[in-house]
Each structure stands twice: as structure tokens, then as C-alpha cells.
Amino acid sequence: MKRWVLATIVILTMLRVPSAASAQSNHWEVIGRFQASYGLNSIVFCDSLHGWTAYFADSLYRTSDGGSSWALVSNTFLFKINALAMLDTLTIWGFGNDNQIGYIISSTDGGKIWRKKYEGFGDLLIGGAVLSSQTIIASGVWRAPNSPDTGLILCSSNGGASWKRTYIPSTQWMGPVQKVDSVTAITSFLPLQLLLRTTDAGASWQELNVPGAGSALTFLDRNRGILHRPPEFMRTWDGGAHWAVTADLRDSLGNPPFDDFSSSVLSFPDSLYGWAIGGEFYRGGISEGIYHTSDGGYTWKKESEGLTGNILHDGLMIDRTHGWAVAYDGQILAYKRLADAISEQAPKLHPDEFALYQNYPNPFNGQTTFIYNVASRTYVTFKIYDLLGRMVSTLVDNVQESGAHLIRFQADHLASGVYLARLSSSAGVTRTTRIILLR
């Protein structure tokens, strides 16, 4: 078994990219960007700190601080890594190809030493999943000489020592592989029209029809699945045998959304909370698009657009408060809880200061949150003004005790634009900050 020892590890300082003034995002923010000619195409995390991402080229990066900084793992394999899978903080698998040769590699020491687990001529590997320490599944296409492309699934039941090949009679490529449990996984053709499911760790596969061409699919368990068939979201309760529309992004007149949102991945950390991560048309160009549901997929609300200049190729939420996504233009996004984001942006509160901190998010769409500090008991007014000096909203107008205060501002009655948030005390002290409302 061939192995590679890393020659170089370079610590990257991520470039902080401020949100464009035209962007809107609730909870999501750009935490950095890799400067290279190829974009990011895969990202995995096994907990809130440890994760990996890969370029379309041949580079791997890892983080141990939730994405604040990344270490470049010099890749001597010289092939394109299309998918990553983590079993724990030390065990990572990579799936990809170089021209006409497919490769599978793995490391069991956090990326210090890598071993080649598979090499196959004509195999283009697109996806992969690690069901257990012994069961690994890869998917893609087999390009036999002078023959049409054939769907391909590789499965190992002995930690990559040997592989079983399953050919799917179709010229379409197999898409990503999703782990459902230790013996259950799903994959599908691209575009998403036929679902393949195994419940015996890859020994056999069952074909299930998908109602129309979807863009992303996920299963919560063996029976409950969610499909995004733009502009509809659908659910199955019987393992994919039957599907029903549960949400539709069309307006009341039946028109599809103007942004033409399409998801690359659906990520549900539990049965209620889920995220659709992908791309959309935005102000004459293309940007990321992220939608969120908190009721199992029956209603969806847009969470982010305009932060990047390209679509999100991959993303995941490991729980309700920790998530990441990567874009074709090399940017990495992270999901930030409101309290975490405010605490990161605001300096440490000083109890003897009368202070107003920058609202979050900013720019915002509909609702934003302020934190301010009152040094001693006093009469406080907190008002919003437009740039002509007209007061448009009063948030606080009463006596307040000393200490930190948090208030949410709902701007449904205001038009898009720049406004001034002004905090004043009866002692004549005033603090002002600019806020940007985008519709």
C-alpha cells in the first residue's frame, strides 16, 4: 500500500472579506477566501472545530478552530479531489480523479500521512461517504474505452483493502453519496432523477424514482427524505416510494421566484431544522443563495444572498448553530448565531461607559439587533432617523438601569436605504451609528 508523507504544511491567514453593501444575510457571513484560480468544491466538519475543505485543483486544507484559520496540506497526489468524508478528527477520506484515473485516499492521523486506497483507470469519482471504519462507498462514472459512460458505485467492507464495483446502466453520472446510518446510504444520477439506496452497507442497491429532475436531496433516516425540485420542496415518508409537495416558492400568482434559486445541497441536523444551500441570480449576476426551514420543510425563508460572486457548491450544518459553506470563487461562509456574532463584533462591554455598538446583521433585511450600554441609571432615548433628519422609529424612551441592554428593531415599515441609529441620555451624551436596510 503506497503512502505519502506530507512535506509541507503552511498556515494560511484567511482574508477577511467584508459584506458588500448590496448583500443581505441573516446569520451567515464570509469568514475568509482562498486566492487561487480554482474554487472550493467540498467541505466537511466532524464537530464545531475540526474540518477540511478541498479545491477543484489538488489542494487540501484543514482547520481546528471552526474555520477562523486553515492549514494548507501540501498535496502530492496531483489529482482533483471532488469529495471529502470525515469519520472523526483523525480519519479523513478523499475521492477524486486525474484525467482518466480515479483515486481514493485516506489518513488516520489528522492528515500527516496519507495512503492510497484505490486507483482505477476510467473511473471518475464524484462522491464518497464513510459509513463506518470498515465501510466506505464512492460514486461516479466509468468511462470504458470506446463505450458509453456507465454509472459506477464502489464499496469496501474492509477499510479500503478491496472494493466491489457496481455498474448502473445509464450514461448519466452518479452524484454525491449521503450516509444515513452505519449500513444505509443514498446516491442518485445527475441531474437528480433516479435514487439509489442501500440498506446493507452497499451489498445491494434499490432503485427508486424521483418525481422530476431535482437539484438536491437528503434523508433524515431510512424513511423520511426531502427533495428540492425548484421551485418546490417535496417529502417522502416511505423511503422514496412516494413523494408529496410540502412547500412551493412560487408567488400567489404561480410565478416562480425571480432569483431562480437552486440548491446544491440540503442539510438537516434534525427533523425540524434544515438549510437549502446553493445559488441564484442576484442583481444581474450570480451569488450564493441559502434558505432555512424550522418546521421540517413546510415553510422556507431566505437567509443569505449577495455575499459571494458565485454559487455555493457544498455546505453542511452539524447542528442548529454551526454550519459552513464553500463557493466556486474560493470564499468560505459560516453560520453565526446572533449572540455569537454580536459578541465577536462588539468590544468588551465596560460598565462605566455609555456606548452603542454596531447592529447585527448590517446590512439587514427586515430585522436587526442592537446592544448598548448604560453607565448609570438615566433617562434614555433610542431612535432611528433617515438621512434627512426625520425620526422614523422610536425604540426606547424611558428610564433605564445601568448595564448592557439588547433590543431588536423590526423595519417592516421602512424603505431600503441608509439610516442613523441614535442613542441619547438625559445627561446630553449621544451615540450614533449607521445602519443599512436592504429589501
C-alpha positions in Angstrom: 0.0 0.0 0.0 1.6 3.3 -1.1 1.7 6.1 1.3 2.6 9.8 1.2 4.3 11.8 4.0 3.4 15.5 3.9 6.4 17.6 3.0 4.9 20.9 3.9 2.1 22.4 6.0 1.6 26.1 5.6 -0.7 28.0 7.9 -3.0 30.4 6.0 -4.3 33.6 7.3 -7.7 33.9 5.8 -8.5 37.2 4.1 -11.4 38.9 5.9 -13.9 39.9 3.2 -16.5 42.5 4.3 -20.1 42.1 3.1 -21.0 44.1 0.1 -23.3 47.0 0.7 -25.9 45.3 -1.6 -25.8 42.0 0.2 -28.2 40.7 2.8 -27.7 37.9 5.3 -29.2 36.7 8.5 -26.7 34.6 10.5 -24.3 33.9 7.6 -21.1 35.7 7.0 -18.0 35.4 4.9 -15.1 34.2 7.2 -12.4 34.1 4.5 -11.4 33.5 1.0 -8.7 31.4 -0.7 -6.9 33.2 -3.5 -6.5 30.8 -6.4 -7.7 30.2 -9.9 -9.9 27.3 -8.8 -12.8 27.4 -6.4 -13.7 25.3 -3.4 -15.9 22.2 -4.1 -16.2 20.3 -0.8 -16.3 20.9 2.9 -16.7 18.6 5.9 -16.7 19.0 9.7 -17.0 16.3 12.4 -17.6 18.8 15.2 -17.7 22.6 15.7 -13.9 23.0 15.4 -12.4 20.3 13.1 -13.0 20.4 9.4 -11.5 20.1 5.9 -12.1 21.7 2.5 -10.7 21.0 -1.0 -10.0 22.9 -4.2 -11.1 21.8 -7.6 -7.3 21.6 -8.2 -5.3 19.4 -5.9 -5.1 21.1 -2.6 -6.4 20.2 0.8 -6.9 22.5 3.8 -7.8 21.8 7.4 -9.0 23.8 10.4 -9.1 23.1 14.1 -10.7 26.4 15.2 -14.0 26.3 13.4 -12.7 27.9 10.2 -11.0 31.0 11.5 -7.7 29.8 10.1 -6.8 27.0 7.7 -3.6 24.9 7.2 -2.7 24.1 3.6 -1.8 20.4 3.4 0.6 20.1 0.5 -1.0 17.6 -1.9 1.5 15.3 -3.7 -1.3 13.2 -5.2 -1.8 15.6 -8.1 -5.4 14.8 -8.8 -8.6 16.7 -8.3 -10.4 16.0 -5.1 -14.2 16.0 -5.7 -15.4 14.9 -2.3 -14.3 14.6 1.3 -15.6 12.5 4.2 -14.7 12.5 7.9 -15.1 9.7 10.4 -13.6 11.6 13.4 -10.9 14.3 14.0 -8.2 12.0 12.8 -9.8 10.0 10.0 -10.4 11.7 6.6 -11.1 10.3 3.2 -10.8 11.9 -0.2 -12.3 10.9 -3.5 -11.4 12.2 -7.0 -9.7 11.7 -10.3 -6.9 12.8 -12.6 -8.0 12.7 -16.3 -9.0 9.0 -16.7 -7.8 7.6 -13.4 -9.9 7.6 -10.2 -8.3 7.8 -6.8 -9.4 7.2 -3.2 -7.0 8.3 -0.3 -7.3 8.3 3.4 -5.5 9.4 6.6 -5.9 8.2 10.1 -3.6 10.7 11.8 -5.2 14.0 11.0 -3.6 14.4 7.6 0.1 13.8 8.4 0.4 10.6 6.4 -1.9 9.7 3.5 -2.4 6.3 1.9 -3.8 5.5 -1.5 -6.7 3.1 -1.0 -7.9 2.8 -4.6 -6.8 3.6 -8.2 -8.9 2.7 -11.2 -8.5 3.5 -14.9 -11.6 5.1 -16.4 -13.2 5.9 -13.0 -14.2 9.4 -12.4 -15.2 9.6 -8.8 -17.7 12.4 -7.8 -18.9 11.5 -4.3 -18.0 9.4 -1.3 -19.1 8.6 2.2 -17.7 6.7 5.2 -20.4 4.7 6.9 -18.0 3.1 9.5 -14.3 2.5 9.9 -14.7 -0.5 7.6 -17.5 0.6 5.1 -16.7 3.2 2.5 -18.8 4.0 -0.6 -17.8 6.0 -3.6 -19.8 7.1 -6.7 -19.1 8.4 -10.1 -18.9 7.2 -13.7 -16.9 4.5 -15.5 -15.5 5.7 -18.9 -14.6 2.5 -20.6 -12.7 2.8 -23.9 -14.9 3.1 -27.0 -18.0 2.6 -24.8 -20.7 4.9 -23.4 -20.3 6.2 -19.9 -21.7 3.9 -17.2 -22.8 4.8 -13.7 -20.4 3.4 -11.1 -20.6 2.7 -7.3 -17.5 1.4 -5.4 -17.9 -0.2 -2.0 -15.4 -1.5 0.5 -16.3 -3.5 3.6 -12.7 -3.9 4.9 -11.5 -0.4 5.3 -10.4 0.1 1.7 -8.4 -3.1 1.3 -10.6 -4.3 -1.5 -13.5 -2.8 -3.5 -16.7 -4.1 -5.0 -17.8 -2.5 -8.3 -21.5 -2.0 -9.1 -22.3 -0.7 -12.6 -25.5 1.3 -13.1 -26.8 1.0 -16.7 -27.0 4.7 -17.5 -24.8 7.2 -19.3 -25.5 9.7 -16.5 -23.0 10.3 -13.8 -23.7 9.3 -10.2 -23.9 12.2 -7.8 -22.8 12.6 -4.1 -23.2 9.8 -1.6 -25.1 10.6 1.7 -24.6 8.5 4.8 -27.9 7.8 6.6 -26.7 5.3 9.2 -24.0 2.7 9.5 -25.5 0.5 6.8 -27.7 2.9 4.9 -26.6 5.3 2.2 -28.2 7.0 -0.8 -26.9 8.3 -4.1 -28.5 9.4 -7.4 -28.0 10.3 -11.0 -27.1 13.8 -12.1 -29.4 15.6 -12.7 -31.3 14.1 -9.8 -33.9 11.8 -11.4 -33.2 8.3 -10.1 -32.5 7.5 -6.5 -30.3 4.5 -5.4 -30.4 3.3 -1.8 -28.6 0.6 0.1 -29.6 -0.7 3.5 -27.0 -3.4 3.7 -23.7 -1.4 3.6 -23.5 -1.4 -0.2 -24.0 -5.1 -0.9 -27.1 -4.3 -2.9 -28.9 -1.2 -4.3 -32.5 -0.5 -4.8 -33.7 1.9 -7.5 -36.4 4.5 -6.6 -37.9 7.0 -9.0 -37.7 10.7 -8.1 -40.6 12.9 -9.3 -38.9 15.1 -11.9 -35.4 16.5 -12.0 -34.4 17.7 -8.6 -31.3 19.8 -7.6 -30.7 18.3 -4.1 -31.8 15.5 -1.9 -31.3 14.4 1.7 -32.7 11.7 4.0 -33.3 12.2 7.7 -33.5 8.4 8.3 -34.4 5.4 6.2 -37.9 6.5 5.6 -38.0 10.3 5.7 -36.5 12.2 2.8 -36.6 15.8 1.5 -36.2 16.8 -2.2 -35.7 20.2 -3.7 -37.2 20.3 -7.2 -37.1 24.0 -7.9 -39.3 25.8 -7.0 -40.9 23.1 -4.9 -39.8 21.2 -1.9 -41.1 17.6 -1.5 -41.1 14.9 1.2 -41.3 11.2 1.4 -42.3 9.2 4.5 -41.8 5.7 3.0 -38.2 5.7 1.8 -38.8 7.3 -1.5 -41.6 5.2 -2.9 -44.0 8.2 -2.8 -43.4 11.9 -2.7 -45.6 14.9 -1.9 -45.1 18.7 -2.3 -44.7 20.4 1.1 -43.6 23.8 0.1 -43.6 26.0 -3.1 -41.6 29.1 -3.6 -43.9 30.4 -6.3 -45.8 33.6 -5.5 -49.6 33.9 -5.2 -50.0 34.1 -9.0 -48.0 31.0 -9.6 -44.8 32.7 -10.8 -41.5 31.1 -9.8 -39.1 33.2 -7.7 -37.3 35.9 -9.7 -34.0 34.7 -8.2 -34.3 31.2 -9.8 -32.8 29.7 -6.6 -31.4 26.2 -7.0 -29.8 24.2 -4.2 -26.6 22.3 -4.3 -27.1 20.5 -1.0 -29.8 20.1 1.6 -28.6 19.8 5.2 -30.9 18.8 8.1 -29.2 18.4 11.5 -32.5 17.2 12.9 -36.1 16.6 11.8 -37.2 20.2 12.0 -34.3 22.5 11.2 -32.9 22.4 7.7 -30.9 24.5 5.2 -31.0 24.6 1.4 -27.6 25.8 0.2 -26.9 26.7 -3.4 -27.0 29.7 -5.8 -29.3 32.2 -7.5 -29.5 35.1 -9.9 -28.8 38.3 -8.0 -28.9 41.9 -9.3 -27.7 40.9 -12.8 -25.2 38.4 -11.7 -24.9 35.2 -9.7 -24.5 34.8 -5.9 -25.0 32.3 -3.1 -28.5 31.5 -2.0 -29.4 30.0 1.3 -32.9 29.1 2.6 -33.9 27.9 6.0 -36.8 25.9 7.5 -37.6 25.3 11.1 -40.7 23.2 10.6 -39.4 20.2 8.7 -39.6 21.8 5.2 -43.1 23.1 5.1 -42.1 26.8 5.1 -38.8 28.3 3.9 -37.2 31.7 4.5 -34.3 33.2 2.7 -31.2 33.7 4.9 -28.5 34.9 2.6 -27.8 36.3 -0.8 -25.2 38.6 -2.4 -22.3 37.8 -0.1 -20.4 35.9 -2.8 -19.9 36.3 -6.5 -20.7 32.7 -7.3 -22.9 29.8 -6.2 -22.2 27.6 -3.2 -21.0 24.2 -4.3 -21.2 22.4 -0.9 -22.2 23.1 2.7 -23.4 21.5 5.9 -25.0 22.2 9.3 -23.7 19.9 12.0 -26.4 21.2 14.4 -28.7 24.2 14.7 -25.9 26.7 15.4 -22.8 25.5 13.5 -22.6 25.4 9.7 -20.3 26.2 6.8 -20.5 26.5 3.0 -18.0 27.0 0.2 -18.3 28.9 -3.1 -16.8 28.4 -6.5 -15.0 31.8 -6.1 -13.0 30.4 -3.1 -15.0 32.0 -0.3 -16.0 30.2 2.9 -19.2 31.2 4.7 -20.0 30.3 8.3 -23.3 30.3 10.2 -23.2 32.6 13.2 -25.7 32.6 16.0 -26.9 36.1 16.7 -25.4 36.2 20.2 -22.1 34.8 18.9 -21.9 37.3 16.0 -22.6 40.3 18.2 -20.1 39.2 20.9 -17.4 38.8 18.2 -18.1 42.2 16.6 -18.6 44.3 19.8 -15.7 45.1 22.0 -15.9 44.0 25.6 -18.6 46.0 27.4 -17.3 48.5 30.0 -19.9 49.1 32.8 -18.7 52.7 33.2 -19.3 53.7 29.5 -22.4 54.9 27.7 -22.0 53.1 24.4 -23.9 51.9 21.3 -22.4 49.0 19.4 -22.9 48.3 15.7 -26.1 46.4 14.9 -26.0 42.9 13.6 -26.6 41.9 10.9 -25.7 45.0 8.9 -26.8 45.3 6.2 -30.1 43.7 7.2 -33.4 42.8 5.7 -36.4 43.3 8.0 -34.9 42.8 11.5 -31.6 43.7 13.2 -30.3 43.7 16.8 -28.6 46.4 18.8 -26.5 46.1 22.0 -25.9 49.3 24.1 -24.5 50.0 27.5 -25.8 52.5 30.1 -23.2 53.6 32.7 -25.7 54.6 35.4 -29.4 54.9 35.9 -30.7 57.5 33.5 -33.4 58.5 31.0 -32.6 57.0 27.6 -34.0 57.6 24.1 -33.1 55.4 21.2 -34.4 56.5 17.9 -33.9 55.8 14.2 -33.6 58.7 11.7 -33.4 58.9 7.9 -30.6 60.9 6.2 -32.9 64.0 6.1 -33.0 64.0 9.9 -36.6 62.8 10.1 -37.3 60.5 13.0 -38.9 57.2 11.6 -38.9 55.0 14.7 -38.6 55.1 18.5 -37.1 52.0 20.1 -36.6 53.3 23.7 -38.0 56.3 25.6 -37.8 55.7 29.3 -35.6 55.4 32.4 -33.1 52.6 32.2 -30.9 50.9 34.7 -27.1 50.7 34.3 -25.7 47.7 32.4 -25.9 46.1 28.9 -29.2 46.2 27.0 -30.3 44.3 23.9 -33.1 45.4 21.6 -34.4 44.1 18.2 -35.5 46.6 15.5 -38.2 45.4 13.1 -38.1 47.7 10.0 -41.0 46.4 8.0 -42.4 49.9 7.6 -39.2 51.4 6.1 -37.9 51.5 2.6 -34.4 50.3 1.6 -31.7 52.8 2.4 -29.2 54.2 5.0 -30.5 55.3 8.4 -29.0 56.6 11.6 -29.5 54.9 15.0 -29.1 57.4 17.8 -28.8 56.7 21.5 -29.1 59.6 23.9 -29.1 60.1 27.7 -30.6 62.8 29.9 -27.1 63.9 30.6 -26.7 65.0 27.0 -24.5 62.1 25.9 -25.3 60.8 22.4 -24.0 57.9 20.4 -24.8 57.3 16.7 -24.2 54.5 14.2 -25.2 54.0 10.6 -27.4 51.1 9.6 -28.3 49.8 6.1 -31.7 48.3 5.3 -32.0 46.2 2.1 -35.2 44.8 0.7 
